[in-house]
Amino acid sequence: MDTERSSWQYLWAVVSVSLLSACAGYSGWSLQPGVATLPEVMATMGAPALRWKNADGSEQLAYPRGPAGAQTFMVFIDPDGRLRQIEAVLDMEHFARIEPGKSDQESVLRLIGPPVPQWTNYFKARDELVWEWQFCDAWNQLARFDVLFDGTTGIVRTSYQRQALMGVNGVAPFCGH
């Protein structure tokens, strides 16, 4: 009995450590700004989905964690190759920066990262492209954020948020944090 119990305790400890180490890479929380280098960021967080090099030599990397995850992290690297900051960007503060009639697809990508590919749709009758992200809203429930682009110009027509009604009885599930 003691052997069986200690085996389960060992297994639980291994699973717990594995989960904790996976979480560390998920958001990059263990990386120190001004200390961590670009190779360390990529070793911890993996290859970015998108990467931009700026004229001053700095870089921006996008780490979307959807569709199962509800966050995208933007990593900013200084021209010297050191981490400046990591920013969680799927929130109302960032969504509010998207301006109908002004923002375009590139500016939306740089602001909140790529949408969930399988949730991207083009509606021919309206000549409208819709991108969608999953995020945790102010009530800590899963929600969806949509940006609708004019299909010809690529300029934002509108954006909106709605609950992700995929839980029990059509209620949005809680995010768990």
C-alpha positions in Angstrom: 0.0 0.0 0.0 2.8 2.4 0.9 4.6 1.6 -2.4 1.4 2.3 -4.4 0.8 5.5 -2.5 4.3 6.8 -3.0 4.1 5.9 -6.7 1.0 8.1 -7.0 2.7 10.9 -5.1 5.7 10.7 -7.4 3.5 10.7 -10.5 1.5 13.7 -9.1 4.8 15.6 -8.4 6.1 14.9 -12.0 2.8 16.0 -13.5 2.7 19.2 -11.3 6.3 20.2 -12.2 5.6 19.6 -15.9 2.5 21.7 -15.8 4.3 24.5 -14.0 7.2 24.5 -16.4 4.7 24.6 -19.3 3.0 27.7 -17.7 6.4 29.4 -17.5 6.9 29.2 -21.2 3.3 30.1 -22.0 3.6 33.7 -20.9 7.3 34.1 -20.5 6.8 35.3 -16.9 10.2 34.0 -15.8 12.0 36.2 -18.3 13.5 39.4 -16.9 13.3 42.6 -18.9 16.7 44.1 -19.6 18.4 40.7 -18.8 16.8 38.1 -21.1 18.1 37.9 -24.6 16.1 37.1 -27.8 17.5 33.5 -27.9 16.4 33.0 -24.3 12.9 34.4 -25.1 12.6 32.0 -28.0 13.9 29.0 -26.0 11.3 29.8 -23.3 8.3 30.8 -25.4 9.0 29.0 -28.7 9.0 30.4 -32.2 6.7 33.4 -32.6 3.7 33.3 -35.0 4.7 36.8 -36.3 7.8 38.8 -36.1 8.5 42.4 -37.1 11.8 44.2 -37.3 11.7 48.0 -36.7 13.8 50.6 -38.4 15.7 51.3 -35.1 16.7 47.6 -34.9 14.2 46.6 -32.3 11.8 43.7 -32.8 8.3 42.7 -31.9 7.2 39.1 -31.7 3.6 37.8 -31.4 2.7 34.7 -29.4 -1.0 33.8 -29.8 -2.1 31.1 -27.4 -5.4 30.3 -29.1 -7.7 28.8 -30.0 -7.7 26.9 -26.7 -5.9 29.7 -24.9 -7.4 33.1 -24.4 -4.4 35.3 -24.7 -1.8 36.7 -27.1 1.5 37.9 -25.8 3.6 40.6 -27.6 7.3 40.5 -26.8 9.3 43.7 -27.4 13.1 43.3 -28.0 15.4 46.3 -27.8 17.9 47.0 -30.6 20.6 45.4 -28.4 18.7 42.1 -28.4 17.5 42.3 -24.8 13.9 41.9 -23.7 12.2 45.2 -23.1 8.7 43.9 -22.1 6.1 41.2 -22.5 2.5 42.5 -22.9 -0.7 40.5 -22.8 -2.8 42.2 -25.5 -6.2 40.6 -25.7 -8.1 43.1 -23.5 -10.4 46.0 -23.8 -7.5 48.5 -23.5 -5.9 47.2 -26.7 -9.3 46.5 -28.5 -10.2 50.2 -28.0 -7.1 51.2 -30.0 -8.7 49.7 -33.2 -10.3 52.5 -35.1 -13.0 51.9 -37.7 -12.2 53.7 -40.9 -8.5 54.1 -39.9 -7.0 50.8 -38.7 -5.9 48.3 -41.3 -5.0 44.6 -41.1 -1.3 45.2 -40.5 -2.0 47.6 -37.6 -4.5 45.1 -36.0 -1.9 42.3 -36.3 0.8 44.4 -34.6 -1.6 45.5 -31.9 -3.3 42.2 -30.9 -1.6 39.5 -33.0 -3.1 37.0 -35.5 -6.7 35.8 -35.2 -7.6 32.2 -34.8 -7.3 30.9 -38.4 -10.3 28.5 -38.3 -12.5 31.4 -37.1 -11.6 33.7 -40.0 -14.3 34.1 -42.6 -14.9 36.0 -45.8 -18.5 37.0 -46.7 -18.7 37.7 -50.4 -22.1 39.3 -50.4 -20.8 42.1 -48.1 -17.2 42.0 -49.3 -16.2 41.6 -45.6 -13.4 39.7 -43.9 -13.9 38.8 -40.3 -11.1 38.0 -37.9 -11.9 36.6 -34.4 -10.0 36.1 -31.1 -11.0 34.4 -27.9 -10.1 36.2 -24.7 -11.1 36.6 -21.0 -13.5 39.5 -20.5 -13.9 41.7 -17.5 -16.1 39.2 -15.8 -13.5 36.4 -16.2 -15.6 34.6 -18.7 -14.5 33.5 -22.2 -15.6 35.9 -24.8 -14.9 36.5 -28.5 -13.6 39.7 -30.1 -14.3 40.2 -33.8 -12.8 42.7 -36.3 -14.6 43.2 -39.6 -12.6 44.5 -42.5 -13.7 45.9 -45.8 -12.7 43.1 -48.1 -11.4 45.4 -50.8 -9.4 48.0 -48.8 -8.5 46.0 -45.7 -9.7 48.9 -43.5 -11.6 48.1 -40.3 -15.4 48.6 -40.7 -16.2 47.7 -37.1 -15.3 45.6 -34.1 -17.3 44.1 -31.3 -17.1 41.7 -28.4 -19.6 38.9 -27.4 -19.6 36.1 -24.9 -18.4 32.7 -26.0 -21.6 30.8 -25.4 -20.1 27.3 -25.5 -20.4 26.2 -21.9 -23.1 24.3 -20.1 -26.6 25.5 -21.1 -25.1 28.1 -23.4 -23.3 30.0 -20.6 -19.8 31.4 -21.2 -17.3 29.3 -19.3 -15.0 31.0 -16.7 -11.4 31.5 -17.7 -10.0 30.0 -14.5 -7.8 32.8 -13.2 
